Amino acid sequence: MQALLTMLSLSKADTAAILDDSAVRALVVMGTKDPDFPNPVEEAQNLASRLHAETMIVEGAGHYPHVEMADQVAPRIISFLGSLSPAPAAAGITRLHRS
């Protein structure tokens, strides 16, 4: 919860200042009609280049492409997650198994 509260309290300048320090793989998903950005595709490409991330541009989607076009976005997110290395057991992460 503290991480979420910290994230919500950061300004755009604060987040821009720490982008280059990211060391995790990332996938930037952006809709071409996101009203929060004058040029959503350029914004996604800029963010991805700073994070050394992959991008998924969703044609016709707005600010919530994962909700608006889940049938297109979900397979890409699942593929991306499947390409990640498993977390080390020392990180305290356990897997839950369905019966």
Secondary structure, DSSP 8 states (H G I E B T S, - for coil): -HHHHHHHH--HHHHHHHGGG--S--EEEEETT-TTSSSHHHHHHHHHHHHT-EEEEETT--S-HHHHTHHHHHHHHHHHHHTS----GGGT-------
